[in-house]
């Protein structure tokens, strides 16, 4: 029976961890038996870890790194191992009972995070969405995935997130490709309401909204949407899955990408002008 996309991705992540551990071992000039002796365990355990048949514990990773003289790699590798099983979760699995529960989980993430940095290239972020826009979007997702239709309840849960724009000391720094303003999610009236809402939230002290124009000179290509919560957790959204990134090295990549995408964006009056042009195009 073939592996599911999730199990295949998790196994690939385990193999990537094993490959990094092997590199540390070889870089230290050790073979499997010598490393096992330094760690104080049976060589069969080393073999299982290197073949990705066993996931090392935090203590195993620390012992391995110390044995290889690579103490500076401990934090990054421990974070990677911890994230493996939760890093890739299919939307159909998350939404098997409908979309409301997922919205409540995201609400909890937003509740805890003080700073949320967001880049979107496909749709308006949930906390900026109008009920009409959210309804049109969620209905299309439900129909595509064939999951239970609880759109009305899911929209209500999504709308609850907008409270964080007005209270609780939260801050949202959002970068949006101009294409997001042009994609027709719902009809023209839905899009008019959504674009006007963006203009309405821009003056909020909790909001910094940048638009990356079609004509911008850029050093980073358009990416899949990602949400960075306090710099400690990034959620990347693909067609089929949610990818959770917590590894320090990868978090650094997302921070650097966000900074470079910010350089291509316009803010303030210039951003309002781009939104206004999109509004005018709707007639």
Protein Blocks (a to p, Z undefined) as FASTA:
>chain_A
ZZdfklmmmmmmmmmmmmmmmmmmmmnopafklmmmmnopafklmmmmmnopaccdfklm
mmmmmmnopaklmmmmmmmmmmmmmmpccfklmmmnojklmmmmmmmmmmmpmbdcdddf
kbccfklpcfklmmmmmmmmmmmnopacfkkmmmmmmmmmmmmmmgghiacdddddfklm
mpcghjfklmmmmmmmmmmmmmpmkbccddddfklccfbdcddddddehhlaccdddfkb
ccddfbfklmmmmmmmmmmmmmmpcehjllmmmmmmmmmmnZZ
